[in-house]
Amino acid sequence: MEFLDSISGKFNYWVYIVLMMIGLYAMISKNNLIKKLIGMSIFQTAIILFYVSIGVKDGATIPILRHDQVHHTHATEYHHEITEHTSTTVTHSTAAKEKHTESGPDEISINPDDFANPLPHVLMLTAIVVGVSTLGVGLAVTQKIYREFGSIEENEIIKKITSDQ
Amino acid sequence: MKILGLISICITGWLLLSAVSDFPEWGDPHSPANSYQVSQHYITKTFAETSVPNMVTAVLADYRGYDTMFETVVIFTAGIAIIGILRRYDSSSNTINKPESFTEKPKEDLIIRTNCRLLIPIIQIFALYVIAHGHLSPGGGFQGGVIFGASFILLSLAHDLKTVQKKLPEGRILTLAGTGILIYAGFGFATIVLGNNFLDYSILSKIMLGTPIEARSHSMLGVEIGVAFTVAAIMFSIYSNLVSGGKMKEGL
């Protein structure tokens, strides 16, 4: 029972490890190159699941400010803008404004626990892009191999390479 | 080989599973990843610093703009690499032998073509919305670009690769892809010329409307448009090269 509780509390890690191992197994021991690529995609998806599940917070929403929060903050921000506009240099004015907003009352309205962690989302957005690129190049290489050897089975390709020499 | 693979998988999986007990619980707001000051800073300060309510876009296009620029270059490089791997100019030798039934062209279906004619404009408008609203709502350059590229893929599936190539020849696709990176890097060089760090957009308020904070928001939109150009063009380029075996003559 204790074992089941330990699984259910950290279910996301179990799922990601199982998925990752399925992908790794397909990459290592499948003969077919397309199946290897499918394994690679499963592996990447497992990593994405891992990262995104780390960024989850209980009762939090997506990391986008709601319209009413935006409006409130924006109004005060604009007010600061006008009052600070007399400062000469741009950097000076932004630095002064940061100081101002830190102590401002509108800062309290944004509670970090209300929003999911945006950082894993950003990192995985780029990981998805790299995944698409590697999958595309992998498929292109597979197609080229098929054109060259007439097969995408690894053992048949090796047989052809060794018989040629 | 299979047994060896299975054994190594079991060992790796067991090692990873034995570390699971050290990981934070699901949804814990005070886990190390969630309570670290970087993510706290992004959540609480993003709007005050950039006037962009979508934190993911703000981190992607502003705080980590350098990373995203080369992410776009990765896509571009992948598209070029696929052309380099697959392209051949001789027409006959070593073609992928299709089964007999595939060689004779089936007549294109009227229902499918009509449906695509109705769907594609809607898909493209939705893609433009996703790009243009990327800094206000869920979306952005990568997502919108993929949707836009998918509309061309749908067109070439429903009609023919030639139909799309009439509108969008390969040279134009690659020009668009390069233009995207040029837009992104152009924003970076504009900031340098005006005297700030690379991709530090706040200085662009000198040539744009609005305050330095609003300039960051507007520059993010511009950068996302650049990303969308590259992604949309390369997505269709990857598809058309893979589907035609690099000859770009006939697809599926």
Boltz contact constraints between the chains, C-beta under 6 A:
constraints:
  - contact:
      token1: [A, 9]
      token2: [B, 25]
      max_distance: 6.0
  - contact:
      token1: [A, 10]
      token2: [B, 20]
      max_distance: 6.0
  - contact:
      token1: [A, 10]
      token2: [B, 23]
      max_distance: 6.0
  - contact:
      token1: [A, 12]
      token2: [B, 26]
      max_distance: 6.0
  - contact:
      token1: [A, 13]
      token2: [B, 20]
      max_distance: 6.0
  - contact:
      token1: [A, 13]
      token2: [B, 23]
      max_distance: 6.0
  - contact:
      token1: [A, 17]
      token2: [B, 13]
      max_distance: 6.0
  - contact:
      token1: [A, 17]
      token2: [B, 16]
      max_distance: 6.0
  - contact:
      token1: [A, 17]
      token2: [B, 17]
      max_distance: 6.0
  - contact:
      token1: [A, 21]
      token2: [B, 9]
      max_distance: 6.0
  - contact:
      token1: [A, 21]
      token2: [B, 13]
      max_distance: 6.0
  - contact:
      token1: [A, 24]
      token2: [B, 9]
      max_distance: 6.0
  - contact:
      token1: [A, 25]
      token2: [B, 5]
      max_distance: 6.0
  - contact:
      token1: [A, 25]
      token2: [B, 9]
      max_distance: 6.0
  - contact:
      token1: [A, 28]
      token2: [B, 5]
      max_distance: 6.0
  - contact:
      token1: [A, 29]
      token2: [B, 1]
      max_distance: 6.0
  - contact:
      token1: [A, 29]
      token2: [B, 2]
      max_distance: 6.0
  - contact:
      token1: [A, 29]
      token2: [B, 5]
      max_distance: 6.0
  - contact:
      token1: [A, 54]
      token2: [B, 33]
      max_distance: 6.0
  - contact:
      token1: [A, 56]
      token2: [B, 27]
      max_distance: 6.0
  - contact:
      token1: [A, 57]
      token2: [B, 27]
      max_distance: 6.0
  - contact:
      token1: [A, 57]
      token2: [B, 29]
      max_distance: 6.0
  - contact:
      token1: [A, 57]
      token2: [B, 34]
      max_distance: 6.0
  - contact:
      token1: [A, 58]
      token2: [B, 27]
      max_distance: 6.0
  - contact:
      token1: [A, 63]
      token2: [B, 55]
      max_distance: 6.0
  - contact:
      token1: [A, 63]
      token2: [B, 56]
      max_distance: 6.0
  - contact:
      token1: [A, 64]
      token2: [B, 53]
      max_distance: 6.0
  - contact:
      token1: [A, 64]
      token2: [B, 54]
      max_distance: 6.0
  - contact:
      token1: [A, 65]
      token2: [B, 47]
      max_distance: 6.0
  - contact:
      token1: [A, 65]
      token2: [B, 53]
      max_distance: 6.0
  - contact:
      token1: [A, 70]
      token2: [B, 53]
      max_distance: 6.0
  - contact:
      token1: [A, 73]
      token2: [B, 47]
      max_distance: 6.0
  - contact:
      token1: [A, 81]
      token2: [B, 211]
      max_distance: 6.0
  - contact:
      token1: [A, 90]
      token2: [B, 212]
      max_distance: 6.0
  - contact:
      token1: [A, 94]
      token2: [B, 212]
      max_distance: 6.0
  - contact:
      token1: [A, 101]
      token2: [B, 48]
      max_distance: 6.0
  - contact:
      token1: [A, 110]
      token2: [B, 44]
      max_distance: 6.0
  - contact:
      token1: [A, 112]
      token2: [B, 40]
      max_distance: 6.0
  - contact:
      token1: [A, 112]
      token2: [B, 43]
      max_distance: 6.0
  - contact:
      token1: [A, 112]
      token2: [B, 44]
      max_distance: 6.0
  - contact:
      token1: [A, 113]
      token2: [B, 29]
      max_distance: 6.0
  - contact:
      token1: [A, 115]
      token2: [B, 43]
      max_distance: 6.0
  - contact:
      token1: [A, 117]
      token2: [B, 34]
      max_distance: 6.0
  - contact:
      token1: [A, 117]
      token2: [B, 39]
      max_distance: 6.0
  - contact:
      token1: [A, 118]
      token2: [B, 42]
      max_distance: 6.0
  - contact:
      token1: [A, 118]
      token2: [B, 55]
      max_distance: 6.0
  - contact:
      token1: [A, 118]
      token2: [B, 56]
      max_distance: 6.0
  - contact:
      token1: [A, 118]
      token2: [B, 59]
      max_distance: 6.0
  - contact:
      token1: [A, 119]
      token2: [B, 39]
      max_distance: 6.0
  - contact:
      token1: [A, 121]
      token2: [B, 56]
      max_distance: 6.0
  - contact:
      token1: [A, 122]
      token2: [B, 56]
      max_distance: 6.0
  - contact:
      token1: [A, 122]
      token2: [B, 59]
      max_distance: 6.0
  - contact:
      token1: [A, 122]
      token2: [B, 60]
      max_distance: 6.0
  - contact:
      token1: [A, 126]
      token2: [B, 71]
      max_distance: 6.0
  - contact:
      token1: [A, 129]
      token2: [B, 71]
      max_distance: 6.0
  - contact:
      token1: [A, 133]
      token2: [B, 74]
      max_distance: 6.0
  - contact:
      token1: [A, 133]
      token2: [B, 75]
      max_distance: 6.0
  - contact:
      token1: [A, 133]
      token2: [B, 78]
      max_distance: 6.0
  - contact:
      token1: [A, 136]
      token2: [B, 78]
      max_distance: 6.0
  - contact:
      token1: [A, 136]
      token2: [B, 82]
      max_distance: 6.0
  - contact:
      token1: [A, 136]
      token2: [B, 238]
      max_distance: 6.0
  - contact:
      token1: [A, 137]
      token2: [B, 78]
      max_distance: 6.0
  - contact:
      token1: [A, 137]
      token2: [B, 81]
      max_distance: 6.0
  - contact:
      token1: [A, 137]
      token2: [B, 82]
      max_distance: 6.0
  - contact:
      token1: [A, 139]
      token2: [B, 242]
      max_distance: 6.0
  - contact:
      token1: [A, 140]
      token2: [B, 82]
      max_distance: 6.0
  - contact:
      token1: [A, 140]
      token2: [B, 85]
      max_distance: 6.0
  - contact:
      token1: [A, 140]
      token2: [B, 86]
      max_distance: 6.0
  - contact:
      token1: [A, 144]
      token2: [B, 85]
      max_distance: 6.0
  - contact:
      token1: [A, 147]
      token2: [B, 94]
      max_distance: 6.0
